[in-house]
Amino acid sequence: MLQRFSSFSYRSYRRLLYGLATFVLTLSISLINPQPSYGLSWIELMLRGIQIVQISNISNTQEVALGKEINQELIRSGQAKIYRDRSIGNYVNQIGQRLAKTSQRPDIPYTFQVVDDNSINAFATMGGYVYINTGLMAAADNEAELASVIGHEIGHIAARHGIEQMRDRALAQGVLSAAGLDRSAAVQIGVDLAISRPNSRADELEADRFGLENMIQANYAPAGMLGFMEKLLKQGGTPSFLSTHPATSERITILRQRLDPQTINIGNGLDNRAYSNRIAALN
């Protein structure tokens, strides 16, 4: 018995403890605060054979699979109308894969898609799915500016913000049981989160920081991030992909504190004419 127990890796043992702790804690909460009728107990879920996602201990493979289902629902429902020009899609994917390799989380596959929408917007969902609107691409002056937005969205995925938000939303809705979350409910919550983008101030600043570090590692000029934010500030209003908390002006201030004026233009992506040629199909 002892030999069999010792054969477990430390990582497996730690996951087992975390899973057990999560089960006990959630069950205790359920006993103290009974769930509404639509919050099934773990026994009922097992008996009905409902597929469950254990949010607190989700693996990379499970996260990618869930992200794929969320992506399919976003497209099926028309909330993400994919732009079908192959040259534009390939260009964004090329930038995204370059950033993914040097990101803080390069160990999952990433999918980059262009959304046919003239608004200045971008968003991401768990499992490596990133969406960039055609309107945002048109608003950018160069590849470094576009890369700064893609890097920011990868930052949300790297920090697992979507998973944290899904857990919080499920708790608020009373649909998280001791066993976990019904997969269909998880997909719907994921779709809602992708569209509403309820990122906190801390999440946005962390995604900014991760995005900037990623740009530098991928050899993009960090001036692209600062330049794009300053442009949006001058235009007035806050684009959907930038949360109002913190305000764009605060983000710019923090960004300037992190940048060295002597190295801000070092790197690729500042050729405006080259970028204009690459996105000519948008016009």
KEKE-3310 file (N, C-alpha, C; in steps of 0.2 Angstrom, whole numbers, plus 5000, padded with zeros to 4 digits):
npx = (5004:5009:5020:5013:5006:5017:5021:5014:5016:5022:5015:5003:4998:4997:4987:4976:4974:4970:4959:4951:4950:4943:4931:4926:4925:4916:4905:4902:4898:4887:4879:4877:4872:4859:4856:4847:4833:4838:4851:4859:4863:4878:4877:4864:4869:4878:4870:4862:4870:4876:4888:4902:4911:4926:4930:4939:4950:4954:4962:4975:4971:4957:4953:4956:4948:4935:4936:4935:4922:4915:4920:4914:4900:4900:4902:4892:4880:4881:4887:4901:4906:4915:4928:4931:4942:4956:4970:4970:4966:4977:4987:4985:4985:4998:5005:4999:5004:5017:5018:5012:5022:5032:5025:5018:5012:5015:5011:4999:4988:4985:4972:4969:4957:4949:4936:4922:4918:4916:4918:4930:4937:4942:4944:4945:4944:4944:4956:4964:4959:4958:4951:4950:4943:4939:4938:4946:4959:4959:4960:4973:4989:5001:5010:5015:5007:4995:5000:5001:4988:4984:4994:4990:4977:4981:4988:4977:4973:4984:4985:4974:4962:4949:4944:4944:4934:4923:4921:4917:4906:4898:4896:4889:4877:4872:4874:4885:4890:4895:4901:4905:4903:4890:4892:4886:4881:4893:4898:4889:4891:4904:4903:4895:4904:4914:4908:4904:4915:4920:4931:4942:4950:4963:4965:4965:4976:4986:4985:4990:5003:5008:5006:5015:5027:5027:5027:5040:5048:5045:5051:5045:5042:5040:5034:5023:5012:5011:5008:4996:4987:4988:4982:4969:4965:4965:4955:4944:4931:4930:4935:4928:4936:4945:4944:4934:4939:4955:4955:4959:4969:4976:4981:4990:4999:5005:5011:5020:5029:5035:5042:5057:5063:5074:5074:5062:5058:5065:5065:5053:5039:5035:5033:5023:5019:5021:5012:5000:4999:4998:4986:4977:4967:4956:4950)
npy = (4994:5006:5007:5008:5020:5029:5029:5039:5054:5070:5081:5075:5071:5083:5089:5080:5083:5096:5094:5087:5096:5106:5100:5097:5110:5116:5107:5110:5123:5121:5114:5123:5134:5131:5127:5134:5127:5123:5120:5106:5092:5084:5070:5069:5073:5064:5052:5056:5057:5068:5079:5085:5100:5102:5116:5122:5114:5112:5105:5108:5102:5100:5113:5118:5111:5115:5128:5127:5123:5134:5143:5138:5140:5154:5157:5150:5156:5168:5178:5180:5184:5177:5184:5181:5183:5175:5180:5190:5183:5174:5183:5189:5177:5173:5184:5182:5168:5170:5178:5170:5160:5166:5169:5170:5158:5146:5133:5128:5126:5139:5149:5161:5172:5183:5195:5200:5215:5232:5239:5245:5233:5218:5202:5188:5170:5156:5143:5147:5155:5168:5184:5196:5211:5218:5231:5236:5232:5241:5253:5252:5258:5251:5236:5233:5240:5232:5220:5223:5223:5210:5203:5208:5201:5188:5188:5189:5175:5168:5172:5165:5172:5170:5158:5160:5170:5163:5153:5162:5168:5157:5153:5165:5163:5152:5139:5131:5116:5104:5094:5101:5110:5110:5106:5112:5123:5129:5132:5141:5152:5155:5160:5171:5178:5181:5190:5201:5204:5206:5211:5214:5228:5224:5213:5218:5226:5217:5209:5219:5221:5208:5207:5217:5213:5201:5206:5212:5201:5194:5202:5214:5231:5240:5253:5252:5248:5258:5269:5265:5265:5279:5284:5280:5286:5299:5299:5299:5292:5274:5260:5244:5233:5238:5239:5250:5252:5249:5267:5272:5282:5281:5268:5271:5280:5271:5262:5270:5272:5259:5258:5261:5276:5275:5263:5261:5261:5250:5236:5226:5230:5243:5249:5258:5259:5246:5239:5244:5239:5226:5224:5228:5222:5224:5236)
npz = (5000:5004:4995:4983:4986:4986:4973:4967:4958:4964:4959:4955:4968:4974:4967:4970:4983:4982:4975:4984:4994:4988:4985:4999:5004:4995:4997:5010:5010:5002:5010:5021:5014:5005:4988:4974:4965:4953:4955:4954:4965:4968:4968:4961:4949:4945:4944:4933:4923:4918:4910:4918:4923:4932:4938:4947:4946:4933:4919:4906:4894:4896:4897:4885:4877:4882:4878:4864:4862:4867:4858:4846:4849:4850:4836:4830:4835:4829:4836:4834:4820:4808:4798:4782:4773:4767:4767:4777:4788:4789:4791:4804:4812:4810:4817:4830:4833:4833:4845:4854:4856:4864:4875:4892:4893:4884:4882:4877:4863:4852:4845:4832:4827:4815:4817:4808:4810:4812:4823:4836:4843:4853:4859:4871:4874:4886:4884:4874:4863:4853:4847:4835:4829:4813:4813:4823:4817:4806:4813:4819:4816:4813:4813:4826:4834:4832:4837:4850:4855:4853:4861:4873:4874:4874:4886:4895:4894:4898:4911:4916:4918:4912:4917:4931:4931:4926:4937:4947:4941:4940:4954:4958:4951:4956:4951:4953:4959:4971:4964:4953:4938:4927:4910:4899:4905:4908:4895:4891:4900:4897:4884:4887:4895:4886:4878:4886:4894:4908:4915:4929:4937:4941:4934:4921:4921:4924:4912:4903:4907:4905:4891:4887:4891:4883:4870:4870:4871:4860:4851:4846:4844:4859:4858:4851:4859:4868:4858:4852:4863:4866:4855:4855:4867:4863:4853:4861:4872:4877:4870:4867:4870:4880:4897:4907:4919:4924:4919:4902:4902:4915:4912:4902:4909:4919:4910:4903:4914:4915:4903:4894:4888:4879:4873:4868:4854:4849:4840:4830:4818:4816:4804:4795:4782:4777:4784:4781:4768:4770:4776:4766:4760:4768:4765)
capx = (5000:5014:5023:5008:5005:5023:5022:5011:5020:5021:5010:4997:4996:4994:4980:4972:4973:4966:4952:4947:4949:4938:4925:4924:4923:4910:4900:4900:4895:4880:4875:4875:4868:4856:4856:4841:4831:4841:4858:4858:4868:4883:4874:4860:4872:4881:4865:4859:4876:4878:4895:4904:4918:4928:4933:4944:4956:4954:4968:4975:4967:4950:4952:4956:4941:4930:4937:4933:4915:4913:4921:4909:4894:4900:4901:4885:4875:4882:4891:4907:4905:4922:4930:4933:4947:4962:4976:4969:4966:4983:4992:4983:4987:5006:5007:4997:5008:5024:5018:5011:5028:5035:5020:5019:5009:5016:5010:4993:4987:4981:4968:4967:4952:4947:4929:4919:4915:4919:4920:4937:4936:4946:4942:4948:4941:4949:4959:4969:4955:4958:4947:4952:4939:4942:4938:4953:4964:4959:4962:4980:4994:5007:5010:5017:5001:4990:5003:5000:4982:4984:4997:4985:4972:4985:4989:4971:4973:4990:4983:4968:4956:4942:4943:4942:4928:4918:4920:4914:4899:4894:4894:4884:4871:4870:4874:4891:4889:4901:4904:4908:4899:4887:4896:4882:4881:4900:4899:4885:4894:4910:4900:4893:4910:4918:4905:4903:4922:4919:4938:4943:4956:4969:4965:4967:4983:4990:4985:4994:5010:5010:5006:5021:5033:5027:5029:5047:5051:5044:5055:5041:5044:5035:5031:5017:5007:5010:5006:4989:4983:4987:4978:4962:4963:4964:4949:4938:4928:4933:4933:4925:4941:4948:4939:4934:4943:4957:4954:4965:4974:4979:4985:4996:5004:5008:5015:5026:5034:5038:5046:5064:5063:5080:5073:5055:5057:5069:5060:5049:5032:5034:5033:5016:5017:5021:5006:4995:4999:4996:4979:4974:4960:4951:4948)
capy = (5000:5012:5008:5011:5028:5033:5030:5045:5060:5076:5085:5071:5071:5090:5089:5076:5086:5102:5092:5085:5102:5110:5096:5098:5116:5117:5103:5113:5129:5119:5112:5129:5139:5127:5130:5134:5120:5121:5118:5099:5090:5080:5063:5069:5074:5057:5048:5058:5056:5075:5080:5090:5103:5104:5123:5123:5110:5111:5104:5112:5099:5101:5120:5119:5108:5119:5134:5125:5123:5141:5146:5135:5143:5161:5157:5147:5161:5174:5183:5181:5182:5177:5187:5175:5184:5171:5184:5194:5178:5171:5188:5189:5171:5174:5188:5178:5162:5173:5180:5164:5156:5169:5171:5167:5152:5144:5126:5126:5128:5146:5150:5168:5173:5190:5195:5205:5220:5238:5242:5244:5228:5212:5198:5181:5165:5151:5138:5150:5158:5176:5187:5203:5214:5221:5238:5237:5232:5247:5258:5252:5261:5247:5229:5233:5242:5227:5215:5225:5221:5202:5201:5209:5196:5182:5189:5186:5168:5166:5173:5161:5176:5167:5152:5163:5173:5158:5151:5168:5169:5151:5154:5170:5161:5146:5133:5127:5111:5101:5090:5105:5114:5107:5108:5116:5129:5132:5135:5148:5157:5157:5164:5178:5182:5183:5196:5206:5206:5209:5211:5219:5233:5220:5208:5222:5229:5211:5208:5224:5219:5202:5209:5221:5208:5196:5210:5213:5194:5192:5207:5219:5238:5242:5259:5250:5247:5265:5273:5263:5267:5286:5286:5278:5291:5306:5298:5299:5286:5268:5254:5238:5229:5241:5240:5257:5251:5256:5271:5272:5287:5277:5263:5275:5282:5265:5259:5274:5270:5253:5259:5265:5280:5274:5257:5260:5260:5245:5230:5226:5232:5251:5252:5260:5257:5239:5237:5246:5235:5219:5224:5231:5218:5227:5242)
capz = (5000:5005:4989:4978:4987:4985:4966:4964:4958:4969:4956:4956:4975:4976:4963:4973:4989:4980:4973:4990:4998:4985:4986:5005:5005:4991:5000:5016:5008:4999:5016:5024:5010:5000:4981:4971:4963:4947:4956:4956:4969:4964:4967:4955:4942:4943:4942:4927:4918:4915:4909:4923:4922:4938:4937:4952:4945:4926:4916:4900:4889:4897:4896:4877:4874:4884:4874:4858:4862:4868:4851:4841:4850:4848:4829:4828:4837:4826:4840:4832:4813:4806:4792:4778:4769:4770:4768:4783:4794:4790:4794:4811:4815:4810:4823:4836:4834:4835:4852:4858:4857:4869:4880:4898:4893:4877:4882:4875:4856:4851:4838:4831:4822:4813:4817:4803:4814:4811:4830:4838:4848:4853:4865:4871:4879:4888:4880:4868:4858:4853:4842:4833:4825:4807:4814:4827:4813:4802:4817:4820:4811:4811:4816:4833:4838:4832:4841:4857:4857:4853:4867:4879:4875:4876:4893:4899:4894:4901:4918:4917:4920:4910:4922:4937:4930:4926:4943:4951:4938:4942:4961:4959:4948:4960:4947:4954:4964:4974:4959:4948:4934:4921:4904:4895:4908:4907:4889:4890:4904:4893:4879:4890:4898:4880:4875:4891:4896:4915:4918:4934:4936:4942:4928:4915:4922:4923:4905:4900:4909:4902:4884:4886:4892:4878:4864:4870:4870:4852:4847:4843:4847:4864:4856:4848:4864:4870:4853:4851:4868:4866:4849:4857:4871:4859:4849:4865:4873:4878:4866:4871:4873:4885:4902:4910:4925:4925:4913:4897:4904:4920:4909:4899:4914:4921:4904:4903:4920:4913:4897:4894:4881:4874:4869:4866:4847:4847:4838:4824:4818:4816:4797:4794:4775:4776:4788:4776:4762:4773:4777:4760:4758:4772:4761)
cpx = (5004:5018:5019:5007:5011:5025:5019:5016:5018:5015:5003:4994:4993:4988:4975:4969:4968:4959:4948:4945:4943:4931:4922:4921:4916:4904:4897:4896:4887:4876:4872:4870:4864:4855:4849:4839:4835:4849:4858:4864:4872:4881:4869:4863:4875:4876:4862:4864:4878:4885:4897:4911:4920:4932:4939:4951:4956:4961:4969:4971:4960:4948:4952:4950:4935:4930:4934:4925:4912:4914:4916:4902:4894:4899:4894:4880:4876:4885:4898:4907:4912:4923:4933:4939:4954:4968:4976:4970:4973:4988:4991:4986:4995:5008:5005:5002:5015:5024:5016:5017:5032:5031:5022:5016:5009:5014:5003:4993:4983:4978:4966:4963:4950:4939:4927:4915:4919:4921:4927:4936:4941:4944:4945:4943:4946:4951:4963:4965:4955:4954:4949:4947:4942:4942:4944:4959:4965:4962:4969:4984:4999:5006:5011:5011:4996:4993:5002:4993:4981:4988:4993:4980:4975:4986:4983:4971:4978:4988:4977:4962:4949:4940:4940:4935:4922:4916:4915:4907:4895:4892:4888:4877:4868:4870:4881:4890:4895:4905:4908:4902:4896:4890:4892:4882:4888:4901:4895:4888:4900:4908:4898:4899:4914:4915:4905:4910:4922:4926:4939:4949:4962:4970:4968:4974:4988:4991:4990:5001:5012:5011:5013:5027:5033:5029:5037:5051:5050:5047:5050:5042:5038:5031:5024:5011:5005:5006:4998:4985:4982:4982:4971:4960:4961:4957:4943:4934:4932:4931:4932:4931:4945:4943:4940:4938:4949:4955:4960:4971:4979:4984:4991:5001:5008:5013:5021:5031:5038:5043:5052:5063:5069:5079:5066:5054:5061:5064:5057:5042:5030:5033:5026:5014:5016:5015:5000:4994:4997:4989:4974:4967:4955:4947:4943)
cpy = (5006:5013:5011:5018:5032:5034:5036:5051:5066:5080:5081:5071:5078:5091:5086:5080:5092:5100:5090:5091:5106:5106:5097:5105:5118:5113:5107:5119:5127:5117:5118:5134:5134:5131:5130:5128:5118:5120:5111:5097:5085:5073:5063:5069:5068:5053:5050:5058:5063:5076:5086:5093:5105:5110:5124:5119:5108:5110:5108:5109:5100:5109:5122:5116:5112:5126:5133:5125:5130:5145:5144:5139:5150:5161:5155:5152:5167:5180:5184:5179:5183:5180:5182:5177:5180:5175:5187:5189:5176:5176:5189:5183:5171:5178:5185:5172:5165:5175:5174:5160:5159:5171:5168:5160:5149:5136:5124:5129:5135:5146:5157:5169:5181:5190:5201:5210:5226:5242:5240:5239:5222:5208:5191:5177:5160:5146:5141:5153:5165:5178:5194:5206:5218:5229:5240:5237:5238:5253:5258:5255:5256:5240:5229:5235:5236:5221:5217:5223:5213:5200:5202:5203:5189:5182:5187:5179:5165:5166:5169:5165:5173:5162:5155:5167:5168:5155:5156:5168:5163:5151:5159:5168:5155:5140:5129:5122:5108:5097:5095:5109:5110:5110:5113:5123:5133:5135:5141:5153:5159:5161:5171:5182:5185:5190:5202:5208:5209:5209:5216:5223:5229:5216:5212:5224:5223:5209:5213:5223:5213:5203:5213:5217:5203:5200:5210:5206:5192:5197:5212:5226:5239:5248:5258:5250:5254:5269:5271:5266:5275:5288:5285:5284:5298:5305:5299:5293:5280:5262:5248:5234:5231:5242:5247:5257:5247:5260:5271:5277:5284:5272:5266:5277:5276:5262:5263:5273:5264:5253:5263:5269:5278:5267:5256:5258:5254:5238:5231:5229:5239:5253:5252:5258:5250:5236:5238:5241:5228:5219:5227:5228:5221:5233:5241)
cpz = (5000:4998:4983:4979:4985:4977:4963:4964:4963:4966:4957:4963:4977:4973:4967:4980:4988:4978:4979:4994:4995:4986:4993:5007:5001:4994:5006:5015:5006:5005:5020:5021:5004:4993:4979:4968:4957:4948:4959:4961:4965:4963:4961:4949:4940:4940:4935:4921:4915:4915:4914:4922:4929:4937:4941:4950:4938:4923:4909:4895:4890:4896:4888:4874:4876:4879:4867:4857:4863:4861:4846:4843:4849:4840:4827:4829:4833:4830:4838:4824:4810:4799:4788:4773:4771:4771:4775:4789:4795:4793:4802:4815:4815:4816:4829:4838:4836:4843:4856:4860:4863:4875:4887:4899:4886:4877:4880:4867:4856:4844:4838:4826:4821:4813:4812:4807:4813:4818:4832:4844:4847:4859:4865:4875:4881:4883:4874:4862:4858:4846:4841:4828:4819:4809:4818:4822:4809:4807:4819:4814:4809:4815:4823:4837:4838:4837:4848:4860:4857:4859:4873:4880:4877:4884:4898:4899:4898:4909:4920:4920:4918:4915:4929:4937:4930:4932:4947:4948:4940:4949:4961:4956:4952:4956:4948:4960:4967:4969:4953:4944:4928:4914:4900:4898:4908:4901:4888:4894:4900:4888:4882:4892:4892:4878:4880:4894:4903:4919:4924:4933:4937:4936:4922:4915:4921:4916:4901:4901:4905:4894:4883:4886:4886:4871:4864:4868:4863:4848:4843:4847:4852:4862:4853:4853:4866:4865:4852:4857:4868:4860:4851:4862:4868:4855:4854:4866:4875:4874:4870:4874:4878:4891:4904:4916:4925:4918:4909:4900:4910:4917:4906:4904:4917:4916:4903:4908:4918:4907:4897:4887:4876:4871:4867:4859:4845:4846:4832:4824:4817:4809:4795:4787:4774:4779:4783:4770:4764:4774:4772:4759:4762:4769:4756)
residu = (MET:LEU:GLN:ARG:PHE:SER:SER:PHE:SER:TYR:ARG:SER:TYR:ARG:ARG:LEU:LEU:TYR:GLY:LEU:ALA:THR:PHE:VAL:LEU:THR:LEU:SER:ILE:SER:LEU:ILE:ASN:PRO:GLN:PRO:SER:TYR:GLY:LEU:SER:TRP:ILE:GLU:LEU:MET:LEU:ARG:GLY:ILE:GLN:ILE:VAL:GLN:ILE:SER:ASN:ILE:SER:ASN:THR:GLN:GLU:VAL:ALA:LEU:GLY:LYS:GLU:ILE:ASN:GLN:GLU:LEU:ILE:ARG:SER:GLY:GLN:ALA:LYS:ILE:TYR:ARG:ASP:ARG:SER:ILE:GLY:ASN:TYR:VAL:ASN:GLN:ILE:GLY:GLN:ARG:LEU:ALA:LYS:THR:SER:GLN:ARG:PRO:ASP:ILE:PRO:TYR:THR:PHE:GLN:VAL:VAL:ASP:ASP:ASN:SER:ILE:ASN:ALA:PHE:ALA:THR:MET:GLY:GLY:TYR:VAL:TYR:ILE:ASN:THR:GLY:LEU:MET:ALA:ALA:ALA:ASP:ASN:GLU:ALA:GLU:LEU:ALA:SER:VAL:ILE:GLY:HIS:GLU:ILE:GLY:HIS:ILE:ALA:ALA:ARG:HIS:GLY:ILE:GLU:GLN:MET:ARG:ASP:ARG:ALA:LEU:ALA:GLN:GLY:VAL:LEU:SER:ALA:ALA:GLY:LEU:ASP:ARG:SER:ALA:ALA:VAL:GLN:ILE:GLY:VAL:ASP:LEU:ALA:ILE:SER:ARG:PRO:ASN:SER:ARG:ALA:ASP:GLU:LEU:GLU:ALA:ASP:ARG:PHE:GLY:LEU:GLU:ASN:MET:ILE:GLN:ALA:ASN:TYR:ALA:PRO:ALA:GLY:MET:LEU:GLY:PHE:MET:GLU:LYS:LEU:LEU:LYS:GLN:GLY:GLY:THR:PRO:SER:PHE:LEU:SER:THR:HIS:PRO:ALA:THR:SER:GLU:ARG:ILE:THR:ILE:LEU:ARG:GLN:ARG:LEU:ASP:PRO:GLN:THR:ILE:ASN:ILE:GLY:ASN:GLY:LEU:ASP:ASN:ARG:ALA:TYR:SER:ASN:ARG:ILE:ALA:ALA:LEU:ASN)
# end
